[in-house]
Amino acid sequence: MSWIVLVLSGVLEAVWATALGKSEGLSRLGPSVVFFAALAASMAGLAYAMRDLPVGTSYAVWVGIGAVLTVAYAMAAGDESVSVLKVLFLAAIVGGVIGLKLIH
């Protein structure tokens, strides 16, 4: 259960990071509300997962998922350029996350 919560919390990290960018310095209400709600839920999920999983592993997986999804969304939305090297390095992060799960 902790791994499922951790993955969902990583997804919410991407949500709050994207919302923070769209909030224009927390000056737009809608994205700011999404930012704070997703941030709270993401942190709560990370804290829950850390009850059963090591802190280092939990944090690395949480950040890895959030970072990859944030960049992937930005690429899909056209806000970030797409290159073979970027995709390769994002795949390396995903591989690292999977590796951490497999060795746990």
N, CA, C and O of each residue as an XYZ file, in Angstrom:
416
protein
N       0.819     -1.205      0.000
C       0.000      0.000      0.000
C       0.862      1.267      0.000
O       0.528      2.260     -0.647
N       1.981      1.212      0.742
C       2.852      2.392      0.816
C       3.412      2.772     -0.546
O       3.548      3.957     -0.852
N       3.737      1.773     -1.368
C       4.265      2.070     -2.697
C       3.212      2.738     -3.581
O       3.528      3.652     -4.342
N       1.980      2.288     -3.482
C       0.899      2.894     -4.273
C       0.701      4.348     -3.866
O       0.582      5.231     -4.716
N       0.666      4.586     -2.565
C       0.513      5.962     -2.057
C       1.696      6.818     -2.490
O       1.521      7.978     -2.864
N       2.893      6.254     -2.441
C       4.087      7.001     -2.844
C       4.023      7.394     -4.323
O       4.349      8.526     -4.679
N       3.611      6.477     -5.168
C       3.493      6.780     -6.605
C       2.442      7.866     -6.837
O       2.671      8.801     -7.605
N       1.302      7.744     -6.182
C       0.262      8.775     -6.322
C       0.747     10.124     -5.810
O       0.411     11.163     -6.377
N       1.531     10.111     -4.746
C       2.092     11.353     -4.219
C       3.079     11.968     -5.196
O       3.167     13.190     -5.312
N       3.825     11.114     -5.902
C       4.725     11.613     -6.940
C       3.969     12.252     -8.086
O       4.403     13.262     -8.641
N       2.840     11.664     -8.439
C       1.983     12.258     -9.480
C       1.484     13.622     -9.010
O       1.473     14.585     -9.777
N       1.072     13.696     -7.750
C       0.601     14.977     -7.215
C       1.720     16.006     -7.139
O       1.457     17.207     -7.203
N       2.963     15.554     -7.004
C       4.075     16.497     -7.041
C       4.138     17.180     -8.402
O       4.365     18.386     -8.488
N       3.936     16.406     -9.458
C       3.918     16.987    -10.795
C       2.754     17.963    -10.949
O       2.887     18.991    -11.613
N       1.620     17.642    -10.340
C       0.451     18.535    -10.407
C       0.770     19.853     -9.730
O       0.539     20.919    -10.300
N       1.312     19.786     -8.493
C       1.558     21.057     -7.802
C       2.680     21.855     -8.454
O       2.629     23.085     -8.461
N       3.693     21.185     -9.002
C       4.769     21.915     -9.670
C       4.248     22.637    -10.910
O       4.598     23.790    -11.165
N       3.411     21.946    -11.671
C       2.826     22.559    -12.864
C       1.892     23.696    -12.491
O       1.916     24.755    -13.118
N       1.069     23.483    -11.473
C       0.147     24.536    -11.028
C       0.902     25.749    -10.512
O       0.482     26.884    -10.734
N       2.010     25.517     -9.826
C       2.814     26.638     -9.336
C       3.324     27.474    -10.505
O       3.298     28.703    -10.453
N       3.783     26.814    -11.545
C       4.236     27.547    -12.718
C       3.124     28.342    -13.386
O       3.344     29.459    -13.854
N       1.930     27.760    -13.427
C       0.794     28.430    -14.070
C       0.157     29.502    -13.183
O      -0.651     30.302    -13.654
N       0.523     29.516    -11.896
C      -0.080     30.488    -10.973
C       0.535     31.878    -11.107
O       0.037     32.840    -10.521
N       1.625     31.983    -11.884
C       2.311     33.265    -12.078
C       2.643     33.913    -10.741
O       2.212     35.028    -10.446
N       3.423     33.185     -9.937
C       3.836     33.718     -8.639
C       2.709     33.753     -7.630
O       2.656     34.649     -6.788
N       1.808     32.788     -7.704
C       0.627     32.682     -6.828
C      -0.320     33.875     -6.983
O      -1.053     34.216     -6.055
N      -0.301     34.508     -8.165
C      -1.175     35.658     -8.404
C      -2.479     35.280     -9.102
O      -3.387     36.105     -9.195
N      -2.585     34.040     -9.595
C      -3.821     33.571    -10.228
C      -4.482     32.584     -9.283
O      -3.854     31.617     -8.850
N      -5.742     32.822     -8.964
C      -6.438     32.065     -7.929
C      -6.566     30.579     -8.243
O      -6.199     29.747     -7.413
N      -7.073     30.227     -9.415
C      -7.324     28.827     -9.740
C      -6.088     27.947     -9.616
O      -6.100     26.970     -8.867
N      -5.012     28.280    -10.345
C      -3.798     27.475    -10.220
C      -3.193     27.505     -8.814
O      -2.566     26.536     -8.386
N      -3.381     28.612     -8.099
C      -2.855     28.691     -6.731
C      -3.592     27.737     -5.801
O      -2.973     27.103     -4.946
N      -4.904     27.629     -5.960
C      -5.681     26.686     -5.148
C      -5.262     25.256     -5.460
O      -5.082     24.446     -4.551
N      -5.103     24.942     -6.756
C      -4.652     23.602     -7.153
C      -3.267     23.334     -6.565
O      -3.003     22.237     -6.072
N      -2.388     24.325     -6.616
C      -1.047     24.172     -6.061
C      -1.099     23.786     -4.589
O      -0.488     22.795     -4.190
N      -1.817     24.551     -3.778
C      -1.835     24.290     -2.339
C      -2.507     22.957     -2.001
O      -2.051     22.237     -1.113
N      -3.585     22.633     -2.704
C      -4.278     21.364     -2.442
C      -3.395     20.174     -2.826
O      -3.272     19.218     -2.061
N      -2.785     20.234     -4.005
C      -1.925     19.133     -4.455
C      -0.673     19.031     -3.592
O      -0.198     17.930     -3.312
N      -0.138     20.171     -3.173
C       1.041     20.166     -2.311
C       0.738     19.470     -0.992
O       1.505     18.619     -0.542
N      -0.376     19.831     -0.377
C      -0.745     19.222      0.907
C      -0.969     17.717      0.760
O      -0.489     16.934      1.580
N      -1.687     17.317     -0.269
C      -1.964     15.892     -0.473
C      -0.683     15.126     -0.810
O      -0.487     14.004     -0.345
N       0.177     15.728     -1.610
C       1.431     15.081     -1.984
C       2.331     14.880     -0.765
O       2.908     13.807     -0.585
N       2.446     15.894      0.054
C       3.275     15.790      1.263
C       2.689     14.783      2.247
O       3.425     14.019      2.872
N       1.381     14.782      2.383
C       0.737     13.820      3.290
C       0.979     12.386      2.814
O       1.249     11.495      3.620
N       0.883     12.172      1.517
C       1.143     10.844      0.975
C       2.591     10.431      1.151
O       2.873      9.277      1.475
N       3.507     11.355      0.942
C       4.923     11.064      1.153
C       5.175     10.699      2.612
O       5.893      9.742      2.902
N       4.593     11.452      3.514
C       4.752     11.165      4.947
C       4.193      9.790      5.288
O       4.803      9.045      6.056
N       3.043      9.450      4.725
C       2.440      8.139      4.965
C       3.356      7.025      4.468
O       3.578      6.038      5.170
N       3.882      7.183      3.266
C       4.749      6.153      2.685
C       6.022      5.979      3.505
O       6.547      4.872      3.620
N       6.511      7.066      4.071
C       7.744      7.006      4.855
C       7.581      6.258      6.173
O       8.571      5.963      6.843
N       6.357      5.953      6.547
C       6.159      5.131      7.750
C       6.656      3.715      7.523
O       7.097      3.059      8.466
N       6.593      3.231      6.284
C       6.999      1.857      5.962
C       8.248      1.768      5.093
O       8.934      0.746      5.099
N       8.545      2.814      4.355
C       9.661      2.788      3.400
C      10.794      3.676      3.906
O      10.544      4.640      4.629
N      12.036      3.366      3.537
C      13.158      4.216      3.948
C      13.006      5.640      3.398
O      12.467      5.850      2.312
N      13.490      6.593      4.167
C      13.366      8.001      3.791
C      14.040      8.277      2.446
O      13.448      8.911      1.572
N      15.269      7.804      2.279
C      16.004      8.067      1.039
C      15.314      7.500     -0.185
O      15.196      8.173     -1.209
N      14.859      6.265     -0.079
C      14.150      5.631     -1.188
C      12.853      6.363     -1.486
O      12.544      6.651     -2.643
N      12.099      6.663     -0.441
C      10.815      7.359     -0.621
C      11.006      8.696     -1.319
O      10.293      9.023     -2.268
N      11.972      9.460     -0.841
C      12.188     10.781     -1.408
C      12.663     10.691     -2.854
O      12.194     11.443     -3.708
N      13.586      9.783     -3.133
C      14.092      9.637     -4.501
C      12.987      9.235     -5.470
O      12.910      9.766     -6.578
N      12.140      8.312     -5.065
C      11.039      7.867     -5.924
C      10.047      9.011     -6.122
O       9.609      9.260     -7.246
N       9.692      9.702     -5.053
C       8.733     10.818     -5.099
C       9.225     11.918     -6.041
O       8.485     12.388     -6.905
N      10.467     12.315     -5.862
C      11.039     13.375     -6.708
C      11.174     12.899     -8.150
O      10.879     13.644     -9.085
N      11.621     11.653     -8.328
C      11.796     11.132     -9.683
C      10.506     11.112    -10.470
O      10.462     11.555    -11.617
N       9.455     10.599     -9.856
C       8.152     10.562    -10.525
C       7.671     11.974    -10.820
O       7.224     12.263    -11.930
N       7.763     12.844     -9.840
C       7.308     14.224    -10.031
C       8.083     14.940    -11.125
O       7.497     15.644    -11.948
N       9.391     14.762    -11.137
C      10.217     15.440    -12.140
C       9.914     14.939    -13.547
O       9.745     15.735    -14.472
N       9.849     13.634    -13.706
C       9.595     13.068    -15.038
C       8.226     13.502    -15.556
O       8.100     13.910    -16.711
N       7.215     13.415    -14.720
C       5.872     13.793    -15.173
C       5.747     15.292    -15.436
O       5.032     15.703    -16.350
N       6.434     16.104    -14.647
C       6.396     17.554    -14.868
C       7.017     17.903    -16.220
O       6.456     18.687    -16.984
N       8.170     17.319    -16.506
C       8.831     17.591    -17.796
C       8.010     17.004    -18.946
O       7.853     17.646    -19.985
N       7.490     15.793    -18.767
C       6.690     15.174    -19.837
C       5.465     16.017    -20.162
O       5.125     16.199    -21.331
N       4.798     16.534    -19.130
C       3.629     17.397    -19.360
C       4.055     18.666    -20.103
O       3.396     19.085    -21.055
N       5.152     19.271    -19.664
C       5.623     20.497    -20.314
C       5.983     20.244    -21.778
O       5.737     21.088    -22.639
N       6.564     19.082    -22.051
C       6.881     18.736    -23.442
C       5.606     18.551    -24.252
O       5.505     19.041    -25.377
N       4.638     17.847    -23.687
C       3.376     17.599    -24.393
C       2.610     18.896    -24.635
O       1.930     19.037    -25.651
N       2.719     19.838    -23.710
C       2.014     21.115    -23.837
C       2.768     22.100    -24.730
O       2.245     23.164    -25.063
N       3.992     21.748    -25.118
C       4.776     22.638    -25.965
C       5.533     23.704    -25.206
O       6.081     24.626    -25.809
N       5.571     23.589    -23.880
C       6.285     24.574    -23.069
C       7.758     24.238    -22.904
O       8.539     25.068    -22.439
N       8.138     23.028    -23.283
C       9.517     22.574    -23.158
C       9.869     21.834    -24.444
O       9.063     21.076    -24.985
N      11.075     22.066    -24.914
C      11.496     21.399    -26.153
C      11.703     19.908    -25.905
O      12.024     19.472    -24.800
N      11.506     19.150    -26.973
C      11.690     17.699    -26.912
C      12.962     17.359    -27.677
O      13.181     17.845    -28.787
N      13.792     16.525    -27.074
C      14.981     16.041    -27.766
C      15.214     14.587    -27.374
O      14.724     14.114    -26.349
N      15.953     13.910    -28.193
C      16.258     12.511    -27.920
C      17.007     12.385    -26.599
O      16.726     11.483    -25.810
N      17.953     13.280    -26.353
C      18.723     13.202    -25.110
C      17.850     13.439    -23.884
O      18.006     12.750    -22.876
N      16.933     14.405    -23.953
C      16.033     14.636    -22.816
C      15.201     13.396    -22.530
O      15.062     12.990    -21.376
N      14.656     12.803    -23.560
C      13.840     11.597    -23.383
C      14.691     10.462    -22.818
O      14.232      9.711    -21.957
N      15.909     10.337    -23.293
C      16.812      9.307    -22.796
C      17.109      9.500    -21.305
O      17.076      8.541    -20.534
N      17.396     10.725    -20.907
C      17.701     10.987    -19.505
C      16.468     10.842    -18.613
O      16.580     10.394    -17.472
N      15.311     11.213    -19.117
C      14.077     10.973    -18.359
C      13.835      9.472    -18.195
O      13.400      9.021    -17.136
N      14.118      8.707    -19.241
C      13.994      7.249    -19.150
C      14.965      6.691    -18.115
O      14.646      5.717    -17.433
N      16.140      7.294    -17.991
C      17.103      6.864    -16.980
C      16.557      7.096    -15.567
O      16.768      6.277    -14.672
N      15.859      8.212    -15.377
C      15.238      8.472    -14.069
C      14.174      7.423    -13.783
O      14.111      6.877    -12.682
N      13.344      7.143    -14.773
C      12.310      6.112    -14.610
C      12.959      4.767    -14.278
O      12.478      4.044    -13.406
N      14.039      4.437    -14.965
C      14.755      3.203    -14.681
C      15.283      3.161    -13.260
O      15.253      2.115    -12.611
N      15.764      4.293    -12.778
C      16.241      4.377    -11.395
C      15.127      4.169    -10.397
O      15.314      3.489     -9.388
N      13.973      4.745    -10.663
C      12.808      4.569     -9.776
C      12.395      3.105     -9.749
O      12.132      2.545     -8.685
N      12.339      2.488    -10.927
C      11.974      1.072    -10.995
C      13.004      0.223    -10.260
O      12.654     -0.723     -9.554
N      14.265      0.566    -10.429
C      15.329     -0.145     -9.739
C      15.207     -0.061     -8.231
O      15.413     -1.053     -7.532
N      14.874      1.112     -7.726
C      14.688      1.268     -6.280
C      13.539      0.407     -5.771
O      13.613     -0.141     -4.671
N      12.487      0.285     -6.560
C      11.371     -0.578     -6.167
C      11.796     -2.049     -6.175
O      11.446     -2.807     -5.270
N      12.546     -2.443     -7.194
C      12.941     -3.849     -7.326
C      13.891     -4.304     -6.224
O      13.835     -5.456     -5.792
N      14.758     -3.411     -5.769
C      15.720     -3.827     -4.739
C      15.179     -3.663     -3.336
O      15.819     -4.100     -2.379
N      14.026     -3.050     -3.186
C      13.476     -2.820     -1.847
C      13.142     -4.117     -1.156
O      12.668     -4.106     -0.019
